[in-house]
Amino acid sequence: HPSFSPDEKLAAYTSDVSGHPQVYVVEL
């Protein structure tokens, strides 16, 4: 589940589909 920045302009979420955890940051 994504974690949103306080101003809700960025969302960060983790994914381990590649075998090791990675953090992705997406601009909304």
PDB file of N, CA, C, O and CB in Angstrom:
ATOM      1  N   HIS A   1       0.852  -1.189   0.000  1.00  0.00           N
ATOM      2  CA  HIS A   1       0.000   0.000   0.000  1.00  0.00           C
ATOM      3  C   HIS A   1       0.886   1.237   0.000  1.00  0.00           C
ATOM      4  O   HIS A   1       1.880   1.287   0.726  1.00  0.00           O
ATOM      5  CB  HIS A   1      -0.963   0.007   1.229  1.00  0.00           C
ATOM      6  N   PRO A   2       0.543   2.217  -0.793  1.00  0.00           N
ATOM      7  CA  PRO A   2       1.402   3.395  -0.897  1.00  0.00           C
ATOM      8  C   PRO A   2       1.385   4.241   0.367  1.00  0.00           C
ATOM      9  O   PRO A   2       0.413   4.250   1.122  1.00  0.00           O
ATOM     10  CB  PRO A   2       0.980   4.238  -2.073  1.00  0.00           C
ATOM     11  N   SER A   3       2.482   4.947   0.572  1.00  0.00           N
ATOM     12  CA  SER A   3       2.562   5.937   1.642  1.00  0.00           C
ATOM     13  C   SER A   3       2.642   7.302   0.975  1.00  0.00           C
ATOM     14  O   SER A   3       3.475   7.519   0.094  1.00  0.00           O
ATOM     15  CB  SER A   3       3.800   5.679   2.593  1.00  0.00           C
ATOM     16  N   PHE A   4       1.777   8.223   1.394  1.00  0.00           N
ATOM     17  CA  PHE A   4       1.715   9.520   0.746  1.00  0.00           C
ATOM     18  C   PHE A   4       2.503  10.548   1.547  1.00  0.00           C
ATOM     19  O   PHE A   4       2.561  10.493   2.776  1.00  0.00           O
ATOM     20  CB  PHE A   4       0.261   9.970   0.577  1.00  0.00           C
ATOM     21  N   SER A   5       3.103  11.479   0.829  1.00  0.00           N
ATOM     22  CA  SER A   5       3.787  12.580   1.485  1.00  0.00           C
ATOM     23  C   SER A   5       2.745  13.505   2.105  1.00  0.00           C
ATOM     24  O   SER A   5       1.574  13.453   1.729  1.00  0.00           O
ATOM     25  CB  SER A   5       4.696  13.350   0.486  1.00  0.00           C
ATOM     26  N   PRO A   6       3.155  14.352   3.048  1.00  0.00           N
ATOM     27  CA  PRO A   6       2.178  15.222   3.727  1.00  0.00           C
ATOM     28  C   PRO A   6       1.372  16.089   2.761  1.00  0.00           C
ATOM     29  O   PRO A   6       0.196  16.349   3.014  1.00  0.00           O
ATOM     30  CB  PRO A   6       2.891  16.118   4.720  1.00  0.00           C
ATOM     31  N   ASP A   7       1.976  16.541   1.663  1.00  0.00           N
ATOM     32  CA  ASP A   7       1.230  17.368   0.718  1.00  0.00           C
ATOM     33  C   ASP A   7       0.531  16.532  -0.351  1.00  0.00           C
ATOM     34  O   ASP A   7      -0.100  17.074  -1.259  1.00  0.00           O
ATOM     35  CB  ASP A   7       2.160  18.370   0.058  1.00  0.00           C
ATOM     36  N   GLU A   8       0.647  15.211  -0.237  1.00  0.00           N
ATOM     37  CA  GLU A   8      -0.026  14.272  -1.138  1.00  0.00           C
ATOM     38  C   GLU A   8       0.372  14.464  -2.597  1.00  0.00           C
ATOM     39  O   GLU A   8      -0.404  14.154  -3.502  1.00  0.00           O
ATOM     40  CB  GLU A   8      -1.524  14.417  -1.003  1.00  0.00           C
ATOM     41  N   LYS A   9       1.593  14.980  -2.828  1.00  0.00           N
ATOM     42  CA  LYS A   9       2.069  15.127  -4.206  1.00  0.00           C
ATOM     43  C   LYS A   9       2.946  13.950  -4.613  1.00  0.00           C
ATOM     44  O   LYS A   9       3.213  13.744  -5.797  1.00  0.00           O
ATOM     45  CB  LYS A   9       2.845  16.439  -4.367  1.00  0.00           C
ATOM     46  N   LEU A  10       3.391  13.183  -3.625  1.00  0.00           N
ATOM     47  CA  LEU A  10       4.222  12.023  -3.905  1.00  0.00           C
ATOM     48  C   LEU A  10       3.644  10.808  -3.205  1.00  0.00           C
ATOM     49  O   LEU A  10       3.070  10.908  -2.121  1.00  0.00           O
ATOM     50  CB  LEU A  10       5.678  12.265  -3.463  1.00  0.00           C
ATOM     51  N   ALA A  11       3.806   9.669  -3.840  1.00  0.00           N
ATOM     52  CA  ALA A  11       3.417   8.414  -3.215  1.00  0.00           C
ATOM     53  C   ALA A  11       4.609   7.475  -3.297  1.00  0.00           C
ATOM     54  O   ALA A  11       5.223   7.341  -4.355  1.00  0.00           O
ATOM     55  CB  ALA A  11       2.148   7.793  -3.900  1.00  0.00           C
ATOM     56  N   ALA A  12       4.937   6.828  -2.195  1.00  0.00           N
ATOM     57  CA  ALA A  12       6.043   5.884  -2.171  1.00  0.00           C
ATOM     58  C   ALA A  12       5.500   4.512  -1.811  1.00  0.00           C
ATOM     59  O   ALA A  12       4.666   4.369  -0.917  1.00  0.00           O
ATOM     60  CB  ALA A  12       7.144   6.330  -1.168  1.00  0.00           C
ATOM     61  N   TYR A  13       5.992   3.501  -2.529  1.00  0.00           N
ATOM     62  CA  TYR A  13       5.573   2.147  -2.202  1.00  0.00           C
ATOM     63  C   TYR A  13       6.710   1.194  -2.493  1.00  0.00           C
ATOM     64  O   TYR A  13       7.590   1.489  -3.303  1.00  0.00           O
ATOM     65  CB  TYR A  13       4.309   1.748  -2.989  1.00  0.00           C
ATOM     66  N   THR A  14       6.689   0.046  -1.828  1.00  0.00           N
ATOM     67  CA  THR A  14       7.744  -0.938  -1.993  1.00  0.00           C
ATOM     68  C   THR A  14       7.238  -2.088  -2.846  1.00  0.00           C
ATOM     69  O   THR A  14       6.050  -2.409  -2.853  1.00  0.00           O
ATOM     70  CB  THR A  14       8.238  -1.448  -0.628  1.00  0.00           C
ATOM     71  N   SER A  15       8.167  -2.696  -3.562  1.00  0.00           N
ATOM     72  CA  SER A  15       7.844  -3.849  -4.392  1.00  0.00           C
ATOM     73  C   SER A  15       9.017  -4.809  -4.330  1.00  0.00           C
ATOM     74  O   SER A  15      10.171  -4.393  -4.431  1.00  0.00           O
ATOM     75  CB  SER A  15       7.533  -3.430  -5.867  1.00  0.00           C
ATOM     76  N   ASP A  16       8.724  -6.102  -4.162  1.00  0.00           N
ATOM     77  CA  ASP A  16       9.802  -7.087  -4.129  1.00  0.00           C
ATOM     78  C   ASP A  16       9.647  -8.090  -5.265  1.00  0.00           C
ATOM     79  O   ASP A  16      10.082  -9.237  -5.153  1.00  0.00           O
ATOM     80  CB  ASP A  16       9.827  -7.815  -2.777  1.00  0.00           C
ATOM     81  N   VAL A  17       9.023  -7.653  -6.360  1.00  0.00           N
ATOM     82  CA  VAL A  17       8.784  -8.571  -7.471  1.00  0.00           C
ATOM     83  C   VAL A  17      10.094  -9.008  -8.111  1.00  0.00           C
ATOM     84  O   VAL A  17      10.151 -10.069  -8.733  1.00  0.00           O
ATOM     85  CB  VAL A  17       7.880  -7.918  -8.516  1.00  0.00           C
ATOM     86  N   SER A  18      11.150  -8.207  -7.969  1.00  0.00           N
ATOM     87  CA  SER A  18      12.427  -8.547  -8.587  1.00  0.00           C
ATOM     88  C   SER A  18      13.275  -9.421  -7.677  1.00  0.00           C
ATOM     89  O   SER A  18      14.407  -9.759  -8.024  1.00  0.00           O
ATOM     90  CB  SER A  18      13.189  -7.285  -8.947  1.00  0.00           C
ATOM     91  N   GLY A  19      12.737  -9.797  -6.502  1.00  0.00           N
ATOM     92  CA  GLY A  19      13.463 -10.675  -5.600  1.00  0.00           C
ATOM     93  C   GLY A  19      14.081  -9.949  -4.427  1.00  0.00           C
ATOM     94  O   GLY A  19      14.465 -10.577  -3.440  1.00  0.00           O
ATOM     95  N   HIS A  20      14.185  -8.618  -4.522  1.00  0.00           N
ATOM     96  CA  HIS A  20      14.677  -7.841  -3.390  1.00  0.00           C
ATOM     97  C   HIS A  20      13.864  -6.560  -3.320  1.00  0.00           C
ATOM     98  O   HIS A  20      13.477  -6.009  -4.350  1.00  0.00           O
ATOM     99  CB  HIS A  20      16.209  -7.535  -3.520  1.00  0.00           C
ATOM    100  N   PRO A  21      13.602  -6.083  -2.100  1.00  0.00           N
ATOM    101  CA  PRO A  21      12.720  -4.920  -1.950  1.00  0.00           C
ATOM    102  C   PRO A  21      13.272  -3.693  -2.662  1.00  0.00           C
ATOM    103  O   PRO A  21      14.468  -3.408  -2.599  1.00  0.00           O
ATOM    104  CB  PRO A  21      12.510  -4.605  -0.476  1.00  0.00           C
ATOM    105  N   GLN A  22      12.396  -2.982  -3.330  1.00  0.00           N
ATOM    106  CA  GLN A  22      12.743  -1.715  -3.955  1.00  0.00           C
ATOM    107  C   GLN A  22      11.659  -0.712  -3.605  1.00  0.00           C
ATOM    108  O   GLN A  22      10.488  -1.064  -3.464  1.00  0.00           O
ATOM    109  CB  GLN A  22      12.902  -1.863  -5.501  1.00  0.00           C
ATOM    110  N   VAL A  23      12.063   0.537  -3.468  1.00  0.00           N
ATOM    111  CA  VAL A  23      11.113   1.595  -3.151  1.00  0.00           C
ATOM    112  C   VAL A  23      10.913   2.439  -4.400  1.00  0.00           C
ATOM    113  O   VAL A  23      11.872   2.893  -5.023  1.00  0.00           O
ATOM    114  CB  VAL A  23      11.607   2.468  -1.951  1.00  0.00           C
ATOM    115  N   TYR A  24       9.668   2.637  -4.747  1.00  0.00           N
ATOM    116  CA  TYR A  24       9.325   3.465  -5.898  1.00  0.00           C
ATOM    117  C   TYR A  24       8.621   4.721  -5.399  1.00  0.00           C
ATOM    118  O   TYR A  24       7.791   4.663  -4.492  1.00  0.00           O
ATOM    119  CB  TYR A  24       8.428   2.686  -6.910  1.00  0.00           C
ATOM    120  N   VAL A  25       8.962   5.853  -6.002  1.00  0.00           N
ATOM    121  CA  VAL A  25       8.296   7.111  -5.673  1.00  0.00           C
ATOM    122  C   VAL A  25       7.614   7.610  -6.934  1.00  0.00           C
ATOM    123  O   VAL A  25       8.234   7.708  -7.992  1.00  0.00           O
ATOM    124  CB  VAL A  25       9.306   8.175  -5.111  1.00  0.00           C
ATOM    125  N   VAL A  26       6.336   7.923  -6.811  1.00  0.00           N
ATOM    126  CA  VAL A  26       5.534   8.335  -7.959  1.00  0.00           C
ATOM    127  C   VAL A  26       4.963   9.720  -7.688  1.00  0.00           C
ATOM    128  O   VAL A  26       4.431   9.980  -6.609  1.00  0.00           O
ATOM    129  CB  VAL A  26       4.395   7.311  -8.249  1.00  0.00           C
ATOM    130  N   GLU A  27       5.075  10.605  -8.669  1.00  0.00           N
ATOM    131  CA  GLU A  27       4.453  11.918  -8.543  1.00  0.00           C
ATOM    132  C   GLU A  27       2.986  11.808  -8.898  1.00  0.00           C
ATOM    133  O   GLU A  27       2.621  11.158  -9.878  1.00  0.00           O
ATOM    134  CB  GLU A  27       5.157  12.960  -9.441  1.00  0.00           C
ATOM    135  N   LEU A  28       2.150  12.444  -8.100  1.00  0.00           N
ATOM    136  CA  LEU A  28       0.710  12.377  -8.337  1.00  0.00           C
ATOM    137  C   LEU A  28       0.227  13.604  -9.100  1.00  0.00           C
ATOM    138  O   LEU A  28      -0.963  13.722  -9.391  1.00  0.00           O
ATOM    139  CB  LEU A  28      -0.047  12.250  -7.010  1.00  0.00           C
TER     140      LEU A  28
END
